[in-house]
Amino acid sequence: MAFRFVHTADLHLDSPLRSLSLRNPELAALVGDATRQALVRIVDLCLEEQVDALMIAGDLYDGDQTSMKTARFLATQMQRLHEAGIAVFKIRGNHDALSKITQELVLPPSVKVFGGRAEAVELKRGGLAVAIHGISFARPQAPDSLLPKYKAPIGGAVNIGLMHTSLAGAPGHDPYAPCSVADLHAHGFHYWGLGHIHQRTHHAGERMVIMPGMPQGRDINEAGEKTVSLVTIGEDGAVSVEERLTSLAQFARVTVDVSAAADWRGLMDRIGQALETERARTRSDHLVARLRLTGESGLAFRLRRDLDLLLAEAEQRAERTGRTWVEKLELAVVTPSLPGQAVSGDPVQELGVLMREEVLPAHAFRQEVRDLVQGLLDDLPPEARRLAGHDAAAFDAFVDTVIREGSEDLVARLAAATGEEG
């Protein structure tokens, strides 16, 4: 008899909204409830597939979560699994270690929460012996590898390991129980169910090592469809993995080149077409799009001047598309360059040409802006400084964007003040 289970991690239940751009109350409500709906979908999948277990590799909660509404919701979902005879195996990650409801919540007896010392739970499925290994974060920080603490594979059994780890780490992020993928493969477990990194990755090698990613994105930085793993382990130890969709709302960056748009109506048609195309390839129930308009256009002044109108009409196009939302609108549209000449009699456009050709390329000006941006970043908390990138190249690109978009905004405001129609 095969042993089947669903592997997930990083649900971050009831995570507070992380984007100030979600000012639409309906969109905020949708995204705010999406993590709960993802868990409901995971439980539904377990019931439909009649699996033996649900494995949660950490960060079920989100930090110092204190809401007992979250606790009651979670208990209800775990009870659904308990009544169906489906076991739950869970380890605590760095966010779970902060949660106050972790110790207060009473869960059904079929839910096994691993403690701060490595354990192995052995069970039988027909003629198949299974050993599930896990260890939880005792504290939010885990700077050292947890792998040496895991027990050796149990002979004659299919061994499954749950671990919350940053693996080799990532620039700008603290290490959490770091270890190498090679060491995981060498440990001898048939399947490693990982958690912590929010992007799905299959680490190919001798064994099956899966980071499932999070089952529901929370903002544009967690874009793309989100899934869980449906795992089947045969009596011969062979492991097969299916990826199953769980995200209710899917974030996506949608770029629209408006260079060919002759007028406002043509521009809105291009936005509508881009949203429809993205909606058609989105499997999740809802598409939450960040629109970025690019290209050279004579409408550049008007777009910046009438940004509120542009956003309202884009949101209307999204509504007509169906189950589609505009989370934010970014402008990277510039006025067509006029080398060596300005528009006669138009002082605003003459200023725009002068800025593009002489002021903005000047090294002294760029350095002044660079110093100003760096000074502002220094006043921000460390976690907020990442908006300017993680290295010198990314910071320079950020400064270039600030200069380009700032100059366009300035000219657009001047045009509006002088009655420019675009």
FIDRENMAR-499052 format. One record per residue (C-alpha): x, y, z; residue in three letters. Coordinates in steps of 0.5 Angstrom, whole numbers, plus 2048, in hexadecimal, padded with zeros to 3 digits. Each point is the difference from the previous one (the first is absolute). Example, Ala and Ser with C-alpha at 12.3 -4.5 7.8 and 13.67 -1.06 7.14 Angstrom:
// FIDRENMAR-499052
8197F7810ALA8028077FESER
//
This chain:
// FIDRENMAR-499052
800800800MET8038077FEALA800806805PHE7FE8067FEARG800807803PHE8008087FEVAL806804802HIS7FF807801THR804806804ALA7FF807801ASP7F9802800LEU801806805HIS7F97FF802LEU7FC807800ASP8078047FESER7FE807801PRO8008047F9LEU8078027FEARG7FE8047FASER7FE807801LEU7FE8007F9SER7FA7FC802LEU7FB806801ARG7FA7FD7FDASN7FC7FD806PRO7FE7FA7FCGLU8077FE7FDLEU802801807ALA7FB7FB803ALA8017FB7FALEU808800802VAL7FF800807GLY7FC7FA800ASP8047FC7FBALA8057FD805THR7FA7FD803ARG7FC7FE7FAGLN8077FC7FEALA8007FC806LEU7F97FE7FEVAL8027FE7F9ARG8057FC803ILE7FC7FC805VAL7FB7FF7FAASP8057FD7FCLEU8027FB806CYS7F97FE800LEU7FF7FF7F9GLU8067FC7FFGLU7FF7FC806GLN807801802VAL8047FD807ASP802807802ALA802807800LEU807803801MET801807802ILE807802800ALA800806804GLY7FD807800ASP7F97FE800LEU7FF807804TYR8038077FFASP804802806GLY7FD803806ASP7F97FE7FEGLN7FB801806THR7F97FF7FDSER7FC7FA803MET7FC8017F9LYS8067FD7FDTHR8017FB805ALA7F87FE7FFARG8018007F9PHE8067FB800LEU7FD7FB805ALA7F98007FBTHR8057FE7FAGLN8047FB804MET7F97FD803GLN7FE7FF7F9ARG8067FC7FFLEU8007FC806HIS7F97FE7FFGLU8027FD7F9ALA8067FC803GLY8058047FDILE806802805ALA804806800VAL807801801PHE803807801LYS806803802ILE801808803ARG8048057FCGLY803806802ASN7F98047FFHIS7FD7FA804ASP805801806ALA7FD807801LEU7F97FE800SER7FC801807LYS7FB7FB7FDILE8047FB7FFTHR8007FE807GLN7F9801802GLU7FD7FD7FALEU7FD7F9801VAL8007FC7FALEU7FD7F97FFPRO8047FA802PRO8027FE7F8SER804806800VAL8077FF802LYS804806801VAL8087FF800PHE804803806GLY807803801GLY8037F9800ARG8007FC7FAALA7FB7FA800GLU7FE7FB7FBALA7F97FD800VAL7FF7F97FDGLU7F97FD7FDLEU7FE7FB7FBLYS7FC8007FAARG7FE7F97FEGLY8077FD7FFGLY804807800LEU803802806ALA801808800VAL804804804ALA7FF808801ILE806804802HIS7FF807803GLY803806804ILE7FD806802SER803807801PHE800801808ALA8028087FEARG7FF8057FAPRO8077FF7FFGLN8047FA7FEALA8078027FDPRO8037F9800ASP7FE7FA7FCSER7FB7FB803LEU8017FA7FBLEU8057FD805PRO7FB800805LYS7FB7FB7FCTYR8007F9801LYS8037FB7FBALA7FC7FD7FBPRO7FC7FA804ILE8017FA7FCGLY7FB7FC7FCGLY7FB806800ALA7FF8067FBVAL803806804ASN7FD8077FFILE803806803GLY7FD807801LEU805806801MET7FF807800HIS8068037FDTHR8038067FCSER8057FB7FDLEU8068037FDALA7FD807802GLY7FE8067FBALA804807800PRO7FC805805GLY7FD7FB804HIS8027FD807ASP8027F8800PRO7FB7FB803TYR8027F9801ALA8058017FAPRO8027F97FDCYS8027FE7F9SER7FC7FC7FBVAL8057FB7FFALA8007FE807ASP7F97FF800LEU8007FC7FAHIS8067FC804ALA7FC7FF807HIS7FC7FA7FDGLY7F9802801PHE7FB7FF7FAHIS7FD806800TYR802807803TRP7FA805801GLY803807801LEU7FD807802GLY802807800HIS8028027F9ILE7F98037FDHIS8027FD7F9GLN7FF7F97FEARG8067FC7FETHR8027F97FFHIS8077FF802HIS8027FA7FBALA8047FA802GLY8017F9803GLU7FA802805ARG7F98047FFMET801807803VAL7FB8057FFILE7FF807803MET7F88017FEPRO800807801GLY7FA804803MET7F97FE7FEPRO7FE8077FFGLN8038067FFGLY7FF806804ARG8038067FBASP8038017FAILE8077FE802ASN7FD7F9801GLU7FD8007F9ALA7FE7FA7FCGLY7FB7FA801GLU8017FC807LYS8007F9801THR8017FA805VAL8037F97FESER7FC7FA800LEU8057FA802VAL7FF7F97FETHR8057FB803ILE7FF7F97FEGLY8027F9803GLU8078007FDASP801807802GLY7FF8037FAALA7FE808800VAL7FC8037FCSER7FE808801VAL7FA8047FDGLU7FF807800GLU7F9802802ARG7FE8087FFLEU7FD803807THR8018077FFSER7F9804800LEU8038077FEALA8068007FBGLN805806800PHE8038027F9ALA8048057FDARG7FD8037F9VAL8048047FCTHR7FD8047FAVAL8048037FBASP7FB8067FEVAL8058037FASER7FB7FE7FBALA7FA803803ALA7FE8077FCALA7FB802805ASP7FD7FF807TRP7FB7FB7FEARG8057FC7FCGLY804800806LEU7FB7FD805MET7FE7FB7FAASP8087FE801ARG7FF7FF808ILE7F97FC7FFGLY8047FB7FBGLN8057FF805ALA7FC7FF805LEU7FC7FB7FCGLU8067FC7FETHR803800807GLU7F97FE803ARG7FF7FA7FAALA8077FD803ARG7FE801807THR7FE7F9804ARG7FE803806SER7F9803802ASP802807800HIS8068047FCLEU803806804VAL8048047FBALA805805801ARG8008047F9LEU8068037FEARG8008057FALEU8068017FBTHR8028037FAGLY8018067FDGLU7F98047FFSER7FE8077FEGLY7FB7FF806LEU8057FF805ALA7FE807803PHE7F97FF801ARG8017F9803LEU804803805ARG7FB805801ARG7FA7FC800ASP8037FA804LEU7F9800804ASP7FC7FF7FALEU8057FB7FDLEU7FF7FC806LEU7F9800800ALA7FF7FE7F9GLU8057FB800ALA7FC7FD806GLU7FA8007FCGLN8037FC7FBARG8027FB805ALA7F9800803GLU7FD7FE7F9ARG8067FB7FFTHR7FD7FC806GLY8037FE806ARG8068057FFTHR802806804TRP8068057FFVAL804800806GLU8048067FELYS8028047FALEU8078027FEGLU8028057FBLEU8077FF7FCALA7FD8047FAVAL8048057FDVAL7FF8067FBTHR8037FE7F9PRO807803800SER8028067FBLEU8078007FFPRO8038077FFGLY7FA803800GLN7FA803804ALA7F98017FFVAL8008077FESER7FB805804GLY7FF7FA805ASP804802806PRO7FE7FA804VAL8027FB7FBGLN8068047FFGLU8027FF807LEU7FF7F97FFGLY8057FF7FBVAL805804803LEU7FF7FC806MET8017FA7FCARG8068027FCGLU804804805GLU7FE800807VAL7FE7F9802LEU8077FD7FCPRO804804804ALA8057FC805HIS7FF806805ALA7F9800800PHE7FF7F8801ARG805800805GLN7FC805804GLU7FA7FC7FFVAL8037F9802ARG803804807ASP7F9802801LEU7FD7F97FFVAL8057FD804GLN7FF805806GLY7F87FE800LEU8017F9800LEU805801806ASP7FA803804ASP7FC7FA7FELEU7FF7F9804PRO8057FB7FEPRO7FA7FB7FDGLU7FE8067FCALA8068027FCARG8007FA7FCARG7FB8047FBLEU8078037FDALA8037F97FFGLY8057FB803HIS8068037FDASP8038057FCALA7FE7FF7F9ALA7F97FF803ALA800807804PHE8038047F9ASP7FA7FD7FCALA7FB802806PHE804807800VAL7FF8007F8ASP7F97FF801THR7FF805805VAL8038067FBILE7FC7FE7FAARG7F97FF803GLU801806805GLY8028047FASER7FA7FE7FCGLU7FC801806ASP802808800LEU7FF8017F9VAL7F97FD801ALA7FE804806ARG8038077FCLEU7FC7FE7FAALA7FA7FF804ALA801807804ALA8018037F9THR7F97FD7FDGLY8047FB7FCGLU7FB7FB7FCGLU8057FB7FFGLY
//
